[in-house]
Amino acid sequence: MHRGGTPKLEVDPAGADAPVLVVGDAGGPPWLPAVAAELLAFTAIAAAVVVLIPGPDATRAGGGLALVALATWRALLRGRAVGPVGRALPAVAFAAAMAVLAAITGEPLYDVILCFNVLLVALQNDRRTLAIVLAATWAALAVPALVHPAGLGLRALVWSVLLPLLALPIQRRSQELRDRVALGPRLRALQAEMLARPDSREALVRAAPELAGCELVALVEPDRAGAFVVTAASRDDLVGTQVPDVAHSLVHRANRAGAPVFVPDARRTAELPPRLAELAAITSWFCAPVMGSGVVAAVLCAGWERPVRDPGDLRIDVVRSLASEASTTIDHTDLLRSLSASASRDQLTGLTNRRGWDGLLAKEMAISRSRGAPLSVAIIDLDRFKDYNDLNGHPAGDRLLRTAAGAWTAAIRQGDVLARWGGEEFTLLLPDCGGACALEVVERVRRSTPGGETCSAGIASWDGRESAIELFERMDEALYAAKAAGRDVAMLSPLPAPPPSPGDAAALLPA
């Protein structure tokens, strides 16, 4: 029980594409309208069987009941996770019933109802389910034809050839439509993931092969010099590869035209970039420009090992959609990164500010702990800065802060980080640097103070156990000691005493 307020609600972070939580009762099964429509259609066909097809009343009634039973069976399977064989069973049973009725009566119209059965499976199921039903339908046509060869033989032969010609294209188109519908939630989930990540490029190239059914994806972007470089790829060895600006470069063609470039079969195209020729397994290429502010900001390239013949193929459309998503999300994440960097920078000196310092210190402490490497920190304070401001004015004080930041940055080692803590105080992060090393670096910084001014510094070397707050307190105490010693000096804080061992702690206990 959550006390002292409203109950706490535990939320599953599965997102908008998680299963829907239904509150209350809608008054009936959610699939009832679809089932009712299907039952109505089959009942109408059953009535047509009873009325139109000649034969004994019992046979016609049996055909009608078979149609209704099929519709009921299909309704029971709706929404259930079954494989191709399970989905095909109602249609196979129906084909068997029609074969028995046709064999008994010798009437030719039952093959028309078999056609309806096959086409319905083609519209609603996958290729494997359709193949099972087609095989059962051929058997259902063959049995009556053997019993009544004169009346049904030729019809069975015609329908055996005609049904695959009708059903296979219908299944392919309906499957493509289902795939397009199913793609929407997956693209929305990818967009959410790309927006949530610090760099959306990695999420894009990792998800694209599964979505587009391709074996290779690469995002190519211009660098500062204008050369196109692979910035993210599903193959790590391609990252950093520069794409030469040659006439047969697909990337540069897409960039110059501002339009996608498609190569159905690279084996028949002599003009391909040398780097692509090394990827011999890839036969089809598609390069889509990623637009940003009306210009080509990048090019998304996808490659397939099995040839993609049609530029209207769903896989090509997926890459187009991914390029469109990338144009939005990459700009968004780059903007967030820029804003984050701006928020972590001091506007006056351009150095890392206090917020950025806190994050860097936590990161370096974790690295130091894992590697067992030394780590030191220092705080540097311009001496008598308030008097300098009062005498020369605040603009002069700002100039001194900027000049000191530049001079001190030039005096530290590569990998060290100088940050502005606030006012005239600066902090210095010294990775892989113990107490003696830190004192040497800070002394170099102190001597480089510009404008004839001086500074005082306090240094603390981390013992690997204390918190960031405790480390800062020791550093600050060393600075106060430097000020008390007359300023213009750097003081190193002694390491804290190690905690007592279990044996020492036991010796402190009363007997």
ChimeraX attribute file (.defattr): number of C-alpha atoms within 10 A of each C-alpha:
attribute: neighborCount
match mode: 1-to-1
recipient: residues
	/A:1	6
	/A:2	8
	/A:3	7
	/A:4	6
	/A:5	6
	/A:6	8
	/A:7	9
	/A:8	9
	/A:9	7
	/A:10	6
	/A:11	7
	/A:12	7
	/A:13	7
	/A:14	8
	/A:15	10
	/A:16	11
	/A:17	10
	/A:18	9
	/A:19	8
	/A:20	7
	/A:21	6
	/A:22	7
	/A:23	6
	/A:24	6
	/A:25	8
	/A:26	8
	/A:27	6
	/A:28	8
	/A:29	9
	/A:30	10
	/A:31	11
	/A:32	11
	/A:33	11
	/A:34	12
	/A:35	18
	/A:36	14
	/A:37	11
	/A:38	17
	/A:39	20
	/A:40	14
	/A:41	15
	/A:42	21
	/A:43	18
	/A:44	15
	/A:45	18
	/A:46	22
	/A:47	19
	/A:48	14
	/A:49	22
	/A:50	21
	/A:51	13
	/A:52	11
	/A:53	18
	/A:54	15
	/A:55	16
	/A:56	12
	/A:57	12
	/A:58	10
	/A:59	19
	/A:60	22
	/A:61	17
	/A:62	18
	/A:63	26
	/A:64	22
	/A:65	18
	/A:66	20
	/A:67	27
	/A:68	22
	/A:69	18
	/A:70	21
	/A:71	22
	/A:72	17
	/A:73	14
	/A:74	18
	/A:75	18
	/A:76	11
	/A:77	13
	/A:78	13
	/A:79	8
	/A:80	10
	/A:81	8
	/A:82	11
	/A:83	10
	/A:84	16
	/A:85	14
	/A:86	13
	/A:87	24
	/A:88	23
	/A:89	18
	/A:90	20
	/A:91	28
	/A:92	23
	/A:93	16
	/A:94	25
	/A:95	28
	/A:96	20
	/A:97	18
	/A:98	25
	/A:99	25
	/A:100	17
	/A:101	19
	/A:102	26
	/A:103	22
	/A:104	15
	/A:105	17
	/A:106	21
	/A:107	17
	/A:108	19
	/A:109	16
	/A:110	21
	/A:111	23
	/A:112	10
	/A:113	17
	/A:114	24
	/A:115	19
	/A:116	13
	/A:117	21
	/A:118	23
	/A:119	20
	/A:120	16
	/A:121	22
	/A:122	27
	/A:123	19
	/A:124	15
	/A:125	18
	/A:126	16
	/A:127	16
	/A:128	14
	/A:129	20
	/A:130	27
	/A:131	19
	/A:132	17
	/A:133	27
	/A:134	28
	/A:135	13
	/A:136	22
	/A:137	27
	/A:138	19
	/A:139	18
	/A:140	24
	/A:141	27
	/A:142	21
	/A:143	19
	/A:144	26
	/A:145	23
	/A:146	13
	/A:147	15
	/A:148	18
	/A:149	15
	/A:150	11
	/A:151	14
	/A:152	23
	/A:153	18
	/A:154	12
	/A:155	17
	/A:156	24
	/A:157	14
	/A:158	10
	/A:159	18
	/A:160	20
	/A:161	11
	/A:162	12
	/A:163	18
	/A:164	17
	/A:165	11
	/A:166	14
	/A:167	21
	/A:168	18
	/A:169	13
	/A:170	18
	/A:171	21
	/A:172	16
	/A:173	13
	/A:174	17
	/A:175	18
	/A:176	14
	/A:177	13
	/A:178	14
	/A:179	12
	/A:180	15
	/A:181	11
	/A:182	11
	/A:183	16
	/A:184	11
	/A:185	13
	/A:186	14
	/A:187	18
	/A:188	14
	/A:189	15
	/A:190	20
	/A:191	19
	/A:192	15
	/A:193	15
	/A:194	23
	/A:195	20
	/A:196	13
	/A:197	13
	/A:198	16
	/A:199	17
	/A:200	23
	/A:201	19
	/A:202	16
	/A:203	19
	/A:204	27
	/A:205	22
	/A:206	17
	/A:207	16
	/A:208	23
	/A:209	19
	/A:210	10
	/A:211	16
	/A:212	23
	/A:213	17
	/A:214	21
	/A:215	17
	/A:216	21
	/A:217	27
	/A:218	26
	/A:219	28
	/A:220	27
	/A:221	22
	/A:222	17
	/A:223	12
	/A:224	7
	/A:225	6
	/A:226	8
	/A:227	13
	/A:228	23
	/A:229	20
	/A:230	21
	/A:231	20
	/A:232	25
	/A:233	24
	/A:234	21
	/A:235	13
	/A:236	10
	/A:237	9
	/A:238	16
	/A:239	16
	/A:240	14
	/A:241	14
	/A:242	17
	/A:243	21
	/A:244	16
	/A:245	14
	/A:246	12
	/A:247	11
	/A:248	14
	/A:249	18
	/A:250	26
	/A:251	27
	/A:252	20
	/A:253	18
	/A:254	23
	/A:255	23
	/A:256	11
	/A:257	11
	/A:258	17
	/A:259	16
	/A:260	20
	/A:261	20
	/A:262	21
	/A:263	20
	/A:264	20
	/A:265	17
	/A:266	19
	/A:267	15
	/A:268	9
	/A:269	10
	/A:270	9
	/A:271	12
	/A:272	16
	/A:273	17
	/A:274	12
	/A:275	14
	/A:276	17
	/A:277	15
	/A:278	9
	/A:279	12
	/A:280	11
	/A:281	15
	/A:282	21
	/A:283	21
	/A:284	20
	/A:285	24
	/A:286	25
	/A:287	29
	/A:288	28
	/A:289	30
	/A:290	29
	/A:291	21
	/A:292	15
	/A:293	8
	/A:294	8
	/A:295	11
	/A:296	20
	/A:297	17
	/A:298	26
	/A:299	30
	/A:300	28
	/A:301	26
	/A:302	28
	/A:303	26
	/A:304	22
	/A:305	17
	/A:306	14
	/A:307	16
	/A:308	22
	/A:309	12
	/A:310	11
	/A:311	14
	/A:312	9
	/A:313	11
	/A:314	18
	/A:315	21
	/A:316	23
	/A:317	14
	/A:318	18
	/A:319	24
	/A:320	20
	/A:321	15
	/A:322	23
	/A:323	23
	/A:324	17
	/A:325	19
	/A:326	26
	/A:327	20
	/A:328	16
	/A:329	23
	/A:330	22
	/A:331	17
	/A:332	17
	/A:333	19
	/A:334	14
	/A:335	12
	/A:336	15
	/A:337	14
	/A:338	12
	/A:339	12
	/A:340	12
	/A:341	12
	/A:342	15
	/A:343	15
	/A:344	20
	/A:345	20
	/A:346	18
	/A:347	11
	/A:348	12
	/A:349	19
	/A:350	15
	/A:351	22
	/A:352	24
	/A:353	22
	/A:354	19
	/A:355	15
	/A:356	20
	/A:357	22
	/A:358	13
	/A:359	11
	/A:360	15
	/A:361	19
	/A:362	13
	/A:363	11
	/A:364	18
	/A:365	22
	/A:366	13
	/A:367	16
	/A:368	17
	/A:369	15
	/A:370	10
	/A:371	10
	/A:372	12
	/A:373	16
	/A:374	20
	/A:375	25
	/A:376	25
	/A:377	27
	/A:378	30
	/A:379	25
	/A:380	26
	/A:381	23
	/A:382	23
	/A:383	19
	/A:384	13
	/A:385	19
	/A:386	15
	/A:387	11
	/A:388	16
	/A:389	15
	/A:390	11
	/A:391	11
	/A:392	11
	/A:393	12
	/A:394	13
	/A:395	10
	/A:396	14
	/A:397	19
	/A:398	16
	/A:399	13
	/A:400	22
	/A:401	22
	/A:402	15
	/A:403	16
	/A:404	23
	/A:405	21
	/A:406	18
	/A:407	17
	/A:408	19
	/A:409	19
	/A:410	13
	/A:411	17
	/A:412	19
	/A:413	11
	/A:414	9
	/A:415	10
	/A:416	16
	/A:417	19
	/A:418	24
	/A:419	27
	/A:420	26
	/A:421	21
	/A:422	12
	/A:423	12
	/A:424	19
	/A:425	18
	/A:426	22
	/A:427	25
	/A:428	26
	/A:429	22
	/A:430	27
	/A:431	21
	/A:432	18
	/A:433	20
	/A:434	18
	/A:435	20
	/A:436	11
	/A:437	15
	/A:438	24
	/A:439	22
	/A:440	14
	/A:441	18
	/A:442	28
	/A:443	17
	/A:444	15
	/A:445	21
	/A:446	25
	/A:447	16
	/A:448	20
	/A:449	20
	/A:450	17
	/A:451	9
	/A:452	6
	/A:453	17
	/A:454	18
	/A:455	25
	/A:456	26
	/A:457	33
	/A:458	28
	/A:459	30
	/A:460	29
	/A:461	26
	/A:462	27
	/A:463	17
	/A:464	16
	/A:465	13
	/A:466	11
	/A:467	13
	/A:468	13
	/A:469	9
	/A:470	13
	/A:471	23
	/A:472	20
	/A:473	13
	/A:474	23
	/A:475	28
	/A:476	20
	/A:477	17
	/A:478	24
	/A:479	27
	/A:480	16
	/A:481	20
	/A:482	21
	/A:483	20
	/A:484	10
	/A:485	13
	/A:486	10
	/A:487	19
	/A:488	18
	/A:489	20
	/A:490	26
	/A:491	23
	/A:492	23
	/A:493	20
	/A:494	13
	/A:495	13
	/A:496	15
	/A:497	7
	/A:498	8
	/A:499	9
	/A:500	10
	/A:501	9
	/A:502	8
	/A:503	8
	/A:504	10
	/A:505	10
	/A:506	11
	/A:507	10
	/A:508	9
	/A:509	7
	/A:510	5
	/A:511	5
